Each structure stands twice: as C-alpha cells, then as structure tokens.
Amino acid sequence: MSRTPPATPATVALSAAGVQFSVRSYAHNPRSGSYGAEAVEALGVDPGRVFKTLMVDVDGTLTVAVVPVSSTLDLKALAAATGCKRAALADPKRAQRRTGYVLGGISPVGQRQPSPAVVDESALNFASILVSGGRRGFEIELAPVDLIQAISATVAPIAGLTPRA
C-alpha cells in the first residue's frame, strides 16, 4: 500500500525534481526546548543524521546553513565557505518571510525565495539524512547528495562544537 506524503513546498519540490525521499512524522510538543533534539528523540535516530536548517545573514545575503542538530553552526567557517567576512543568524521574522516556513519547520527545500546554501560536510558520512519537511514534527529522509543537488548547495565544514547538555 502506497501512501502519498503530505504536500508541503519541500515535498512538492522534491517530487517535481524526481528525488527519492521518505517522510517521518511525529507529534510535535509545543513545549519542546529544541526542535532538533525533539526530532532525534521522537524518531529514535542518530543525532548526527538529523540536520537543522538555519537562515544566516552572510554579508547582507540570507544564506541557508544545514548542520547536524548535534552540533552548533560555526559562523566564521560559514562566512569563509561563502567567501564573505561576516555571518550572523538571521532575524527569525526575516527568515520566516524569506522561506515561507515557521521556525522549527524551516526546510532547506522549497523555500519561497531560494537562497545560497551550504551543507556541512558530515552529511556525506551517511547514506541518508533527515531535514525538516516544512512543518514542525515532519522530517524528510533523503540521500545527502540529493539534498545538495536539489538546493544547489556547496559542501563545507561549517559545523562547530557539539553543545554541552
């Protein structure tokens, strides 16, 4: 029995591009302190395989950064990877307007306005990774090379240290 995945801009874009993916859903807890940690726990997957999407202002250009939820984003490394000088997390309202997604559900795929994208090189260590599917509690599992191609991303070491609990 085949089940059609919920339609989000991300799933529509991947389907239109002919990219193979699967969806993983869970009941989002609005009191959760970390969307990424919640996904890891709810889905029971290696935290290195679940990637968060961060919108970053890199010298005035909104840029997509995709890093494991088990790590932080190294802003200096991202700036260097894009050939720029400064990077800072984007204003959340600006990120939501640009992408068309809500915080905790920002997908790197199917954004309202495409932005340059950088995926952390650790994604290539896995046959498949999970990224937000465009809603809280909704993840897309796909091959990292397919994600990189779908969003025309560059690959670079942009993950920083693992945050301490």
Secondary structure, 3 states (H helix, E strand, C coil): CCCCCCCCHHHHHHHHCCCCCEEEECCCCCCCCCHHHHHHHHHCCCCCCEEEEEEEEECCEEEEEEEECCCCECHHHHHHHCCCCCEEECCHHHHHHHHCCCCCCCCCCCCCCCCCEEEEHHHHHCCCEEEEEEECCEEEEECHHHHHHHCCCEEECCECCCCCC
